[in-house]
Amino acid sequence: MKKGIHPANYRTVAFKDMSNGHVFITKSTVNTKEVETIDGVEMPIIKLEISSMSHPFYTGKMKLVDTAGRVDKFMTRYGKHMDNRKK
């Protein structure tokens, strides 16, 4: 590895999968203002929409997680496109 290009301010951070509540702890340089107590220790937390614990590829379950309504928006636009083709 090249010297001097990697950050030196790694700290312990908790990442929380919001779709199923799974929390995993690792080191990261990401900044956050949110803090949560995990196992009696207060640490910064990063909220994720999806992780390997909830992603269909890793779980083998075809569960659709859509927290921002993107799928509905796509289906609305796609439906309009298909309606225009039928005319």
N, CA, C and O atoms as a GROMACS GRO file, in nm:
protein
  348
    1MET      N    1   0.082  -0.118   0.000
    1MET     CA    2   0.000   0.000   0.000
    1MET      C    3   0.087   0.124   0.000
    1MET      O    4   0.197   0.125   0.054
    2LYS      N    5   0.035   0.229  -0.062
    2LYS     CA    6   0.106   0.356  -0.061
    2LYS      C    7   0.093   0.420   0.076
    2LYS      O    8  -0.011   0.410   0.142
    3LYS      N    9   0.198   0.484   0.119
    3LYS     CA   10   0.196   0.551   0.249
    3LYS      C   11   0.139   0.691   0.233
    3LYS      O   12   0.161   0.758   0.132
    4GLY      N   13   0.066   0.734   0.336
    4GLY     CA   14   0.016   0.870   0.340
    4GLY      C   15  -0.116   0.894   0.268
    4GLY      O   16  -0.163   1.008   0.266
    5ILE      N   17  -0.178   0.791   0.210
    5ILE     CA   18  -0.305   0.814   0.140
    5ILE      C   19  -0.425   0.760   0.216
    5ILE      O   20  -0.539   0.787   0.179
    6HIS      N   21  -0.402   0.683   0.320
    6HIS     CA   22  -0.511   0.624   0.396
    6HIS      C   23  -0.539   0.706   0.522
    6HIS      O   24  -0.446   0.755   0.586
    7PRO      N   25  -0.667   0.722   0.557
    7PRO     CA   26  -0.699   0.801   0.677
    7PRO      C   27  -0.648   0.734   0.804
    7PRO      O   28  -0.637   0.612   0.811
    8ALA      N   29  -0.616   0.816   0.902
    8ALA     CA   30  -0.562   0.765   1.028
    8ALA      C   31  -0.663   0.773   1.141
    8ALA      O   32  -0.635   0.726   1.252
    9ASN      N   33  -0.780   0.831   1.116
    9ASN     CA   34  -0.876   0.855   1.223
    9ASN      C   35  -0.988   0.750   1.227
    9ASN      O   36  -1.106   0.786   1.233
   10TYR      N   37  -0.952   0.624   1.223
   10TYR     CA   38  -1.052   0.518   1.235
   10TYR      C   39  -1.103   0.512   1.378
   10TYR      O   40  -1.028   0.531   1.474
   11ARG      N   41  -1.234   0.486   1.392
   11ARG     CA   42  -1.294   0.472   1.524
   11ARG      C   43  -1.399   0.362   1.517
   11ARG      O   44  -1.444   0.326   1.409
   12THR      N   45  -1.438   0.311   1.630
   12THR     CA   46  -1.540   0.206   1.636
   12THR      C   47  -1.677   0.269   1.614
   12THR      O   48  -1.715   0.364   1.683
   13VAL      N   49  -1.752   0.215   1.518
   13VAL     CA   50  -1.883   0.267   1.480
   13VAL      C   51  -1.979   0.150   1.468
   13VAL      O   52  -1.940   0.042   1.425
   14ALA      N   53  -2.105   0.172   1.507
   14ALA     CA   54  -2.209   0.070   1.491
   14ALA      C   55  -2.290   0.102   1.367
   14ALA      O   56  -2.331   0.217   1.346
   15PHE      N   57  -2.313   0.002   1.285
   15PHE     CA   58  -2.398   0.015   1.167
   15PHE      C   59  -2.528  -0.061   1.195
   15PHE      O   60  -2.524  -0.177   1.236
   16LYS      N   61  -2.642   0.004   1.174
   16LYS     CA   62  -2.771  -0.056   1.206
   16LYS      C   63  -2.855  -0.070   1.080
   16LYS      O   64  -2.882   0.029   1.012
   17ASP      N   65  -2.895  -0.193   1.048
   17ASP     CA   66  -2.983  -0.221   0.935
   17ASP      C   67  -3.125  -0.186   0.978
   17ASP      O   68  -3.181  -0.253   1.065
   18MET      N   69  -3.184  -0.084   0.919
   18MET     CA   70  -3.315  -0.036   0.961
   18MET      C   71  -3.429  -0.128   0.917
   18MET      O   72  -3.540  -0.117   0.970
   19SER      N   73  -3.405  -0.219   0.823
   19SER     CA   74  -3.512  -0.308   0.779
   19SER      C   75  -3.536  -0.424   0.875
   19SER      O   76  -3.647  -0.476   0.882
   20ASN      N   77  -3.432  -0.464   0.951
   20ASN     CA   78  -3.453  -0.574   1.045
   20ASN      C   79  -3.391  -0.549   1.183
   20ASN      O   80  -3.403  -0.633   1.272
   21GLY      N   81  -3.325  -0.436   1.202
   21GLY     CA   82  -3.271  -0.400   1.333
   21GLY      C   83  -3.136  -0.461   1.367
   21GLY      O   84  -3.086  -0.439   1.477
   22HIS      N   85  -3.076  -0.535   1.275
   22HIS     CA   86  -2.946  -0.597   1.300
   22HIS      C   87  -2.839  -0.489   1.313
   22HIS      O   88  -2.834  -0.396   1.234
   23VAL      N   89  -2.753  -0.502   1.414
   23VAL     CA   90  -2.645  -0.407   1.439
   23VAL      C   91  -2.512  -0.481   1.431
   23VAL      O   92  -2.495  -0.588   1.489
   24PHE      N   93  -2.417  -0.423   1.357
   24PHE     CA   94  -2.281  -0.477   1.358
   24PHE      C   95  -2.183  -0.364   1.382
   24PHE      O   96  -2.206  -0.250   1.342
   25ILE      N   97  -2.075  -0.398   1.448
   25ILE     CA   98  -1.977  -0.298   1.491
   25ILE      C   99  -1.847  -0.322   1.416
   25ILE      O  100  -1.798  -0.434   1.405
   26THR      N  101  -1.792  -0.213   1.364
   26THR     CA  102  -1.666  -0.219   1.291
   26THR      C  103  -1.597  -0.084   1.303
   26THR      O  104  -1.652   0.010   1.361
   27LYS      N  105  -1.479  -0.074   1.249
   27LYS     CA  106  -1.408   0.054   1.249
   27LYS      C  107  -1.436   0.127   1.118
   27LYS      O  108  -1.446   0.065   1.012
   28SER      N  109  -1.450   0.260   1.128
   28SER     CA  110  -1.482   0.340   1.011
   28SER      C  111  -1.434   0.483   1.033
   28SER      O  112  -1.406   0.523   1.146
   29THR      N  113  -1.425   0.559   0.924
   29THR     CA  114  -1.391   0.701   0.933
   29THR      C  115  -1.513   0.788   0.905
   29THR      O  116  -1.502   0.910   0.905
   30VAL      N  117  -1.627   0.728   0.882
   30VAL     CA  118  -1.749   0.802   0.849
   30VAL      C  119  -1.793   0.888   0.968
   30VAL      O  120  -1.782   0.845   1.083
   31ASN      N  121  -1.841   1.009   0.939
   31ASN     CA  122  -1.884   1.101   1.044
   31ASN      C  123  -2.034   1.089   1.066
   31ASN      O  124  -2.111   1.074   0.971
   32THR      N  125  -2.076   1.096   1.191
   32THR     CA  126  -2.218   1.095   1.225
   32THR      C  127  -2.237   1.168   1.356
   32THR      O  128  -2.148   1.172   1.441
   33LYS      N  129  -2.356   1.226   1.372
   33LYS     CA  130  -2.389   1.294   1.497
   33LYS      C  131  -2.478   1.207   1.585
   33LYS      O  132  -2.497   1.238   1.702
   34GLU      N  133  -2.532   1.098   1.528
   34GLU     CA  134  -2.622   1.012   1.605
   34GLU      C  135  -2.540   0.916   1.691
   34GLU      O  136  -2.437   0.865   1.649
   35VAL      N  137  -2.589   0.894   1.812
   35VAL     CA  138  -2.522   0.807   1.909
   35VAL      C  139  -2.625   0.712   1.966
   35VAL      O  140  -2.740   0.750   1.989
   36GLU      N  141  -2.584   0.588   1.991
   36GLU     CA  142  -2.673   0.488   2.050
   36GLU      C  143  -2.592   0.401   2.145
   36GLU      O  144  -2.473   0.377   2.124
   37THR      N  145  -2.658   0.354   2.249
   37THR     CA  146  -2.592   0.267   2.346
   37THR      C  147  -2.610   0.122   2.303
   37THR      O  148  -2.722   0.074   2.287
   38ILE      N  149  -2.498   0.054   2.286
   38ILE     CA  150  -2.500  -0.087   2.245
   38ILE      C  151  -2.413  -0.164   2.342
   38ILE      O  152  -2.295  -0.134   2.358
   39ASP      N  153  -2.472  -0.264   2.407
   39ASP     CA  154  -2.403  -0.345   2.508
   39ASP      C  155  -2.341  -0.258   2.618
   39ASP      O  156  -2.232  -0.287   2.666
   40GLY      N  157  -2.412  -0.152   2.656
   40GLY     CA  158  -2.365  -0.065   2.762
   40GLY      C  159  -2.260   0.036   2.722
   40GLY      O  160  -2.210   0.111   2.807
   41VAL      N  161  -2.226   0.040   2.595
   41VAL     CA  162  -2.125   0.134   2.546
   41VAL      C  163  -2.191   0.230   2.447
   41VAL      O  164  -2.258   0.188   2.353
   42GLU      N  165  -2.173   0.358   2.470
   42GLU     CA  166  -2.228   0.459   2.380
   42GLU      C  167  -2.132   0.477   2.262
   42GLU      O  168  -2.014   0.505   2.281
   43MET      N  169  -2.185   0.460   2.141
   43MET     CA  170  -2.101   0.474   2.022
   43MET      C  171  -2.179   0.537   1.908
   43MET      O  172  -2.302   0.531   1.905
   44PRO      N  173  -2.109   0.598   1.813
   44PRO     CA  174  -2.175   0.657   1.698
   44PRO      C  175  -2.244   0.547   1.617
   44PRO      O  176  -2.196   0.434   1.611
   45ILE      N  177  -2.358   0.582   1.554
   45ILE     CA  178  -2.432   0.483   1.478
   45ILE      C  179  -2.463   0.537   1.338
   45ILE      O  180  -2.498   0.654   1.321
   46ILE      N  181  -2.450   0.449   1.240
   46ILE     CA  182  -2.484   0.480   1.102
   46ILE      C  183  -2.603   0.392   1.066
   46ILE      O  184  -2.598   0.270   1.084
   47LYS      N  185  -2.709   0.453   1.014
   47LYS     CA  186  -2.828   0.378   0.978
   47LYS      C  187  -2.822   0.340   0.830
   47LYS      O  188  -2.797   0.423   0.744
   48LEU      N  189  -2.845   0.210   0.804
   48LEU     CA  190  -2.842   0.157   0.668
   48LEU      C  191  -2.982   0.113   0.627
   48LEU      O  192  -3.059   0.067   0.712
   49GLU      N  193  -3.016   0.126   0.500
   49GLU     CA  194  -3.144   0.075   0.452
   49GLU      C  195  -3.139  -0.076   0.432
   49GLU      O  196  -3.239  -0.145   0.452
   50ILE      N  197  -3.023  -0.126   0.394
   50ILE     CA  198  -3.010  -0.269   0.366
   50ILE      C  199  -2.866  -0.312   0.392
   50ILE      O  200  -2.772  -0.236   0.370
   51SER      N  201  -2.850  -0.434   0.439
   51SER     CA  202  -2.717  -0.490   0.462
   51SER      C  203  -2.720  -0.636   0.420
   51SER      O  204  -2.820  -0.683   0.365
   52SER      N  205  -2.613  -0.707   0.444
   52SER     CA  206  -2.609  -0.848   0.407
   52SER      C  207  -2.708  -0.932   0.487
   52SER      O  208  -2.744  -1.042   0.446
   53MET      N  209  -2.753  -0.881   0.602
   53MET     CA  210  -2.850  -0.955   0.683
   53MET      C  211  -2.992  -0.942   0.630
   53MET      O  212  -3.079  -1.019   0.670
   54SER      N  213  -3.017  -0.846   0.539
   54SER     CA  214  -3.152  -0.830   0.485
   54SER      C  215  -3.158  -0.834   0.333
   54SER      O  216  -3.267  -0.834   0.276
   55HIS      N  217  -3.045  -0.837   0.266
   55HIS     CA  218  -3.043  -0.837   0.120
   55HIS      C  219  -3.087  -0.974   0.067
   55HIS      O  220  -3.038  -1.076   0.114
   56PRO      N  221  -3.178  -0.977  -0.031
   56PRO     CA  222  -3.228  -1.106  -0.083
   56PRO      C  223  -3.118  -1.198  -0.136
   56PRO      O  224  -3.132  -1.320  -0.127
   57PHE      N  225  -3.012  -1.145  -0.191
   57PHE     CA  226  -2.905  -1.229  -0.244
   57PHE      C  227  -2.840  -1.311  -0.133
   57PHE      O  228  -2.808  -1.429  -0.153
   58TYR      N  229  -2.820  -1.251  -0.018
   58TYR     CA  230  -2.753  -1.318   0.093
   58TYR      C  231  -2.849  -1.402   0.178
   58TYR      O  232  -2.809  -1.502   0.236
   59THR      N  233  -2.975  -1.360   0.186
   59THR     CA  234  -3.070  -1.430   0.271
   59THR      C  235  -3.141  -1.543   0.198
   59THR      O  236  -3.189  -1.637   0.262
   60GLY      N  237  -3.147  -1.535   0.065
   60GLY     CA  238  -3.219  -1.636  -0.012
   60GLY      C  239  -3.370  -1.613  -0.013
   60GLY      O  240  -3.444  -1.693  -0.069
   61LYS      N  241  -3.414  -1.506   0.048
   61LYS     CA  242  -3.556  -1.472   0.052
   61LYS      C  243  -3.580  -1.357  -0.044
   61LYS      O  244  -3.502  -1.262  -0.050
   62MET      N  245  -3.688  -1.366  -0.118
   62MET     CA  246  -3.722  -1.259  -0.212
   62MET      C  247  -3.810  -1.158  -0.142
   62MET      O  248  -3.930  -1.150  -0.166
   63LYS      N  249  -3.749  -1.079  -0.054
   63LYS     CA  250  -3.819  -0.977   0.022
   63LYS      C  251  -3.781  -0.841  -0.035
   63LYS      O  252  -3.662  -0.810  -0.048
   64LEU      N  253  -3.880  -0.762  -0.071
   64LEU     CA  254  -3.854  -0.632  -0.128
   64LEU      C  255  -3.858  -0.526  -0.020
   64LEU      O  256  -3.959  -0.510   0.049
   65VAL      N  257  -3.748  -0.453  -0.005
   65VAL     CA  258  -3.740  -0.346   0.093
   65VAL      C  259  -3.737  -0.215   0.014
   65VAL      O  260  -3.644  -0.190  -0.063
   66ASP      N  261  -3.838  -0.132   0.034
   66ASP     CA  262  -3.846  -0.007  -0.038
   66ASP      C  263  -3.886   0.103   0.058
   66ASP      O  264  -4.005   0.126   0.081
   67THR      N  265  -3.788   0.170   0.115
   67THR     CA  266  -3.819   0.271   0.215
   67THR      C  267  -3.843   0.408   0.154
   67THR      O  268  -3.901   0.495   0.220
   68ALA      N  269  -3.801   0.430   0.032
   68ALA     CA  270  -3.815   0.562  -0.028
   68ALA      C  271  -3.923   0.568  -0.135
   68ALA      O  272  -3.944   0.674  -0.194
   69GLY      N  273  -3.994   0.457  -0.163
   69GLY     CA  274  -4.099   0.457  -0.262
   69GLY      C  275  -4.048   0.454  -0.406
   69GLY      O  276  -4.122   0.489  -0.498
   70ARG      N  277  -3.923   0.414  -0.426
   70ARG     CA  278  -3.866   0.414  -0.560
   70ARG      C  279  -3.934   0.313  -0.651
   70ARG      O  280  -3.953   0.340  -0.770
   71VAL      N  281  -3.972   0.198  -0.596
   71VAL     CA  282  -4.036   0.096  -0.678
   71VAL      C  283  -4.173   0.146  -0.726
   71VAL      O  284  -4.209   0.127  -0.842
   72ASP      N  285  -4.247   0.208  -0.637
   72ASP     CA  286  -4.378   0.262  -0.676
   72ASP      C  287  -4.364   0.369  -0.784
   72ASP      O  288  -4.443   0.372  -0.878
   73LYS      N  289  -4.265   0.457  -0.771
   73LYS     CA  290  -4.242   0.560  -0.871
   73LYS      C  291  -4.209   0.497  -1.006
   73LYS      O  292  -4.259   0.541  -1.110
   74PHE      N  293  -4.124   0.395  -1.004
   74PHE     CA  294  -4.086   0.327  -1.128
   74PHE      C  295  -4.208   0.261  -1.192
   74PHE      O  296  -4.229   0.273  -1.313
   75MET      N  297  -4.288   0.193  -1.112
   75MET     CA  298  -4.405   0.124  -1.166
   75MET      C  299  -4.505   0.224  -1.224
   75MET      O  300  -4.569   0.196  -1.324
   76THR      N  301  -4.518   0.340  -1.161
   76THR     CA  302  -4.608   0.443  -1.213
   76THR      C  303  -4.559   0.492  -1.349
   76THR      O  304  -4.638   0.503  -1.443
   77ARG      N  305  -4.430   0.520  -1.360
   77ARG     CA  306  -4.376   0.566  -1.488
   77ARG      C  307  -4.382   0.457  -1.593
   77ARG      O  308  -4.416   0.483  -1.708
   78TYR      N  309  -4.348   0.334  -1.555
   78TYR     CA  310  -4.349   0.223  -1.648
   78TYR      C  311  -4.492   0.195  -1.697
   78TYR      O  312  -4.513   0.164  -1.814
   79GLY      N  313  -4.588   0.206  -1.606
   79GLY     CA  314  -4.728   0.186  -1.643
   79GLY      C  315  -4.774   0.288  -1.745
   79GLY      O  316  -4.845   0.254  -1.839
   80LYS      N  317  -4.734   0.415  -1.727
   80LYS     CA  318  -4.768   0.520  -1.823
   80LYS      C  319  -4.706   0.489  -1.959
   80LYS      O  320  -4.770   0.509  -2.062
   81HIS      N  321  -4.582   0.442  -1.959
   81HIS     CA  322  -4.514   0.408  -2.083
   81HIS      C  323  -4.587   0.295  -2.156
   81HIS      O  324  -4.606   0.301  -2.278
   82MET      N  325  -4.630   0.194  -2.083
   82MET     CA  326  -4.700   0.081  -2.144
   82MET      C  327  -4.838   0.124  -2.194
   82MET      O  328  -4.884   0.073  -2.297
   83ASP      N  329  -4.905   0.215  -2.124
   83ASP     CA  330  -5.034   0.264  -2.169
   83ASP      C  331  -5.021   0.341  -2.299
   83ASP      O  332  -5.107   0.330  -2.386
   84ASN      N  333  -4.914   0.418  -2.314
   84ASN     CA  334  -4.891   0.496  -2.436
   84ASN      C  335  -4.861   0.404  -2.554
   84ASN      O  336  -4.898   0.436  -2.667
   85ARG      N  337  -4.797   0.291  -2.531
   85ARG     CA  338  -4.764   0.197  -2.639
   85ARG      C  339  -4.887   0.126  -2.691
   85ARG      O  340  -4.892   0.089  -2.808
   86LYS      N  341  -4.988   0.108  -2.606
   86LYS     CA  342  -5.109   0.036  -2.645
   86LYS      C  343  -5.198   0.122  -2.734
   86LYS      O  344  -5.281   0.068  -2.807
   87LYS      N  345  -5.181   0.253  -2.730
   87LYS     CA  346  -5.268   0.344  -2.807
   87LYS      C  347  -5.231   0.347  -2.952
   87LYS      O  348  -5.293   0.418  -3.031
   0.00000   0.00000   0.00000
